[in-house]
Amino acid sequence: MRRRTSLREALLTFQRTPLLSALSVASIGFSLFTIGLFALVALNFGKALETLAERVEVVAFVLRGTPTETISSASEDIAAFPEVLGVEFLNEEQALARARAELVEFREVYRELEMNPLPASFEIRLKPEFRDAAHAQAVAERLRGYPFIEDVRFGRDWVERLDQLRNMAGVVGAIIGLAFAAVAIVIIGVTIRITVLQRANEIAIMRLVGATNRYIRGPFLLEGAIKGVLGGLLALLMCYVSFVLFRRSVTGTTPLVFFRPVHLLLILVFGTTIGLGGSLLSVGAHPIQV
């Protein structure tokens, strides 16, 4: 019964102060919209980093004259590494054919060669969770233990820069996201506090008839949660419109991605949490006094 009363009181607030409620929802929506835009940028930046990370591979060059049986056995051993997604062996002829196809500027040079200078190699692709410098280095060290492996390379400097970008993106994303969330909480707290002051007489009467602080706070907490949900829906709508408009204006080949359903749900939950946090900031920390 108490829950129904609190919900009814929270909904009546929207009827009593429609302009203030609309401004509150709009303020929350724009705050969450800013967070959502940043999250979209971070999501697509992370997607771009994942695309780059797919190029992380370890290449092991094989000594000339290594028996075929040894190569076959080594391929099975390497494929069993926990970090390895797949192994491809390229013999000398295949390596030369790839060089002629990919290195166009040296195509004539390769055609005039009397002897193939390119060695055979294992090209080892890593699983997504192991595409970093530490795991690539670990795989390279194990490969160097094979006596027929002449050299191992994985582009250490490039992979380390990729790791730094990922770490930086995570730290910056957390800081900016928390900053925007704090601003949204303050906005909600201010709007809820204004509502409390507007209903000062009503709250005073409720206290005179014996209503507890907990009973009085209920509608305000629900009001904050409802405004958080509505603000979250408004933010998602604005994010989607901005995403569609931006995607139409971009002619790049990299596909842009929007929030998945789980992300949409998280944003709504986040909006609800911020709404409750703003309400608690305004009326929950201390007894309501009017």
C-alpha positions as CSV (number, residue, x, y, z in Angstrom):
1,M,0.0,0.0,0.0
2,R,2.8,2.4,0.9
3,R,4.5,1.7,-2.4
4,R,1.4,2.5,-4.3
5,T,1.0,5.8,-2.4
6,S,4.6,6.7,-3.1
7,L,4.2,5.9,-6.8
8,R,1.0,7.9,-7.0
9,E,2.6,10.9,-5.3
10,A,5.6,10.7,-7.5
11,L,3.4,10.7,-10.6
12,L,1.3,13.5,-9.3
13,T,4.4,15.7,-9.2
14,F,4.6,15.6,-12.9
15,Q,1.0,17.0,-13.1
16,R,1.6,19.6,-10.4
17,T,4.8,21.0,-11.9
18,P,4.8,19.9,-15.6
19,L,7.3,22.6,-16.7
20,L,9.8,21.9,-13.9
21,S,9.4,18.2,-14.4
22,A,10.0,18.6,-18.2
23,L,13.1,20.7,-17.5
24,S,14.4,18.1,-15.0
25,V,13.9,15.3,-17.5
26,A,15.5,17.4,-20.3
27,S,18.5,18.3,-18.0
28,I,19.0,14.6,-17.1
29,G,18.5,13.6,-20.7
30,F,21.2,16.0,-22.0
31,S,23.6,15.0,-19.2
32,L,23.1,11.3,-20.1
33,F,23.2,12.2,-23.8
34,T,26.7,13.7,-23.2
35,I,27.7,10.5,-21.5
36,G,26.1,8.4,-24.2
37,L,27.9,10.3,-27.0
38,F,31.2,9.7,-25.2
39,A,30.3,6.0,-24.8
40,L,29.6,5.7,-28.5
41,V,32.9,7.3,-29.3
42,A,34.6,4.9,-26.9
43,L,32.7,1.9,-28.3
44,N,33.7,2.7,-31.9
45,F,37.3,3.5,-30.8
46,G,37.5,0.2,-29.0
47,K,36.1,-1.5,-32.2
48,A,38.8,0.1,-34.2
49,L,41.4,-1.0,-31.8
50,E,40.0,-4.6,-32.0
51,T,40.4,-4.4,-35.8
52,L,44.0,-3.3,-35.4
53,A,44.6,-6.0,-32.8
54,E,43.5,-8.7,-35.3
55,R,46.7,-7.9,-37.2
56,V,48.8,-8.9,-34.1
57,E,50.6,-12.1,-35.1
58,V,53.9,-13.9,-34.4
59,V,56.0,-14.9,-37.3
60,A,58.7,-17.6,-36.9
61,F,61.2,-18.0,-39.7
62,V,62.3,-21.6,-40.4
63,L,65.8,-22.7,-41.3
64,R,66.3,-23.9,-44.9
65,G,66.3,-27.6,-45.3
66,T,64.1,-28.4,-42.3
67,P,62.3,-31.7,-43.0
68,T,58.6,-31.7,-43.8
69,E,57.9,-34.1,-41.0
70,T,59.4,-31.7,-38.5
71,I,57.4,-28.8,-39.8
72,S,54.2,-30.8,-39.6
73,S,54.9,-31.9,-36.1
74,A,55.8,-28.4,-35.0
75,S,52.6,-27.0,-36.6
76,E,50.5,-29.3,-34.4
77,D,52.5,-28.4,-31.3
78,I,52.2,-24.6,-31.9
79,A,48.5,-24.9,-32.6
80,A,48.1,-26.5,-29.2
81,F,49.5,-23.4,-27.4
82,P,46.7,-21.8,-25.3
83,E,47.3,-18.4,-26.8
84,V,47.2,-19.6,-30.4
85,L,44.1,-19.2,-32.6
86,G,45.6,-20.6,-35.8
87,V,48.9,-21.5,-37.5
88,E,49.7,-21.1,-41.2
89,F,53.0,-22.4,-42.7
90,L,54.4,-20.6,-45.8
91,N,57.2,-22.3,-47.7
92,E,59.8,-20.3,-49.7
93,E,57.8,-20.3,-52.9
94,Q,54.6,-19.1,-51.2
95,A,56.5,-16.4,-49.4
96,L,58.0,-15.1,-52.7
97,A,54.6,-15.2,-54.4
98,R,53.1,-13.1,-51.5
99,A,55.9,-10.6,-51.7
100,R,55.4,-10.2,-55.4
101,A,51.7,-9.6,-54.9
102,E,51.8,-7.3,-51.9
103,L,55.1,-5.4,-52.5
104,V,54.3,-3.9,-55.9
105,E,57.2,-1.5,-55.8
106,F,59.6,-4.4,-55.6
107,R,57.8,-6.7,-58.1
108,E,60.4,-6.2,-60.8
109,V,63.2,-6.8,-58.4
110,Y,61.7,-10.1,-57.3
111,R,61.2,-11.2,-60.9
112,E,64.9,-10.8,-61.7
113,L,66.1,-12.9,-58.7
114,E,68.1,-16.0,-59.5
115,M,67.6,-17.4,-56.0
116,N,64.7,-17.0,-53.6
117,P,66.0,-15.1,-50.6
118,L,62.8,-15.4,-48.5
119,P,62.7,-18.1,-45.8
120,A,59.7,-20.3,-45.0
121,S,57.8,-19.3,-41.9
122,F,55.0,-20.0,-39.5
123,E,52.4,-17.3,-39.2
124,I,50.7,-17.5,-35.9
125,R,47.5,-15.7,-35.1
126,L,46.6,-15.2,-31.4
127,K,43.2,-15.4,-29.7
128,P,41.6,-12.0,-29.0
129,E,42.3,-12.1,-25.2
130,F,46.0,-12.7,-25.9
131,R,46.7,-10.0,-28.5
132,D,49.1,-7.9,-26.4
133,A,52.8,-7.5,-26.0
134,A,53.2,-9.8,-23.0
135,H,51.5,-12.8,-24.5
136,A,53.1,-12.3,-27.9
137,Q,56.5,-12.2,-26.2
138,A,55.7,-15.4,-24.3
139,V,54.7,-17.2,-27.5
140,A,57.9,-15.9,-29.2
141,E,60.1,-17.1,-26.4
142,R,58.6,-20.6,-26.7
143,L,59.1,-20.6,-30.5
144,R,62.7,-19.7,-30.1
145,G,63.2,-22.9,-28.2
146,Y,62.7,-25.0,-31.4
147,P,66.2,-25.7,-32.9
148,F,65.0,-25.2,-36.5
149,I,63.5,-21.7,-35.8
150,E,66.0,-19.1,-37.1
151,D,64.2,-15.9,-35.9
152,V,60.9,-14.8,-34.4
153,R,59.2,-11.4,-34.8
154,F,55.9,-9.9,-33.7
155,G,56.4,-6.2,-34.1
156,R,57.1,-5.5,-30.5
157,D,57.1,-1.6,-30.7
158,W,53.8,-1.6,-32.6
159,V,52.1,-4.0,-30.2
160,E,53.3,-2.0,-27.2
161,R,51.9,1.2,-28.7
162,L,48.6,-0.6,-29.2
163,D,48.6,-1.7,-25.6
164,Q,49.2,1.9,-24.5
165,L,46.3,3.1,-26.6
166,R,44.0,0.6,-25.0
167,N,45.1,1.4,-21.5
168,M,44.8,5.1,-22.1
169,A,41.4,4.8,-23.6
170,G,40.2,2.8,-20.6
171,V,41.6,5.4,-18.0
172,V,40.3,8.5,-19.9
173,G,36.9,6.8,-20.5
174,A,36.5,6.1,-16.8
175,I,37.5,9.6,-15.7
176,I,35.3,11.4,-18.2
177,G,32.4,9.0,-17.6
178,L,32.5,9.6,-13.8
179,A,32.8,13.3,-14.3
180,F,29.6,13.4,-16.5
181,A,27.8,11.1,-14.0
182,A,28.7,13.5,-11.1
183,V,27.3,16.4,-13.1
184,A,24.1,14.5,-13.8
185,I,23.7,13.6,-10.1
186,V,24.0,17.2,-9.1
187,I,21.5,18.4,-11.7
188,I,18.9,15.8,-10.5
189,G,19.6,16.7,-6.8
190,V,19.0,20.4,-7.5
191,T,15.7,19.7,-9.3
192,I,14.5,17.3,-6.6
193,R,15.4,19.9,-4.0
194,I,13.4,22.6,-5.8
195,T,10.4,20.2,-5.8
196,V,10.9,19.7,-2.0
197,L,10.8,23.4,-1.4
198,Q,7.7,23.9,-3.6
199,R,5.9,21.3,-1.5
200,A,7.0,22.7,1.8
201,N,3.5,23.3,3.1
202,E,2.3,19.8,2.2
203,I,5.4,18.2,3.8
204,A,4.9,20.3,7.0
205,I,1.3,19.0,7.2
206,M,2.4,15.4,6.7
207,R,4.9,15.8,9.5
208,L,2.2,17.2,11.8
209,V,0.0,14.2,11.3
210,G,2.9,11.9,12.2
211,A,4.5,11.0,8.8
212,T,8.1,9.7,9.2
213,N,11.0,11.0,7.1
214,R,11.2,7.7,5.4
215,Y,7.5,7.9,4.3
216,I,8.0,11.5,3.1
217,R,11.1,10.7,1.1
218,G,9.6,7.7,-0.8
219,P,7.8,9.8,-3.5
220,F,10.9,12.0,-4.0
221,L,13.1,8.9,-4.5
222,L,10.6,7.4,-6.9
223,E,10.4,10.7,-8.7
224,G,14.1,10.8,-9.1
225,A,14.1,7.2,-10.5
226,I,11.3,8.0,-12.9
227,K,13.1,11.1,-14.1
228,G,16.3,9.1,-14.5
229,V,14.5,6.5,-16.7
230,L,12.8,9.2,-18.8
231,G,16.0,11.1,-19.1
232,G,17.8,7.8,-20.2
233,L,15.1,7.2,-22.9
234,L,15.5,10.8,-24.2
235,A,19.3,10.4,-24.2
236,L,19.1,7.1,-26.1
237,L,16.8,8.8,-28.7
238,M,19.2,11.7,-29.2
239,C,22.2,9.4,-29.3
240,Y,20.5,7.3,-32.1
241,V,19.6,10.4,-34.1
242,S,23.1,11.7,-33.8
243,F,24.6,8.4,-34.7
244,V,22.4,8.1,-37.9
245,L,23.2,11.6,-39.0
246,F,26.9,11.2,-38.4
247,R,27.0,7.8,-40.2
248,R,25.3,9.4,-43.2
249,S,27.9,12.1,-43.3
250,V,30.9,9.8,-43.1
251,T,32.2,8.1,-46.2
252,G,34.9,6.0,-44.6
253,T,35.2,2.3,-45.0
254,T,35.3,1.6,-41.3
255,P,31.7,0.5,-40.2
256,L,30.3,2.3,-37.2
257,V,28.5,0.4,-34.5
258,F,25.6,1.5,-32.2
259,F,24.8,0.2,-28.7
260,R,23.8,-3.4,-28.4
261,P,20.7,-4.2,-26.4
262,V,22.7,-4.9,-23.3
263,H,24.3,-1.4,-23.6
264,L,20.8,0.2,-23.9
265,L,19.7,-1.6,-20.8
266,L,22.8,-0.5,-18.9
267,I,22.2,3.1,-19.9
268,L,18.6,2.9,-18.6
269,V,19.8,1.3,-15.4
270,F,22.5,3.9,-15.1
271,G,20.0,6.7,-15.6
272,T,17.8,5.2,-12.9
273,T,20.7,4.9,-10.5
274,I,21.7,8.5,-11.1
275,G,18.1,9.5,-10.5
276,L,18.1,7.7,-7.2
277,G,21.5,9.1,-6.4
278,G,20.4,12.7,-7.1
279,S,17.3,12.2,-4.9
280,L,19.3,10.8,-2.0
281,L,21.8,13.6,-2.4
282,S,18.9,16.1,-2.0
283,V,16.6,14.5,0.6
284,G,18.2,11.2,1.7
285,A,21.2,12.3,3.6
286,H,19.5,14.4,6.2
287,P,16.0,14.6,7.7
288,I,13.7,16.7,5.6
289,Q,13.2,20.1,7.1
290,V,10.9,22.7,5.8
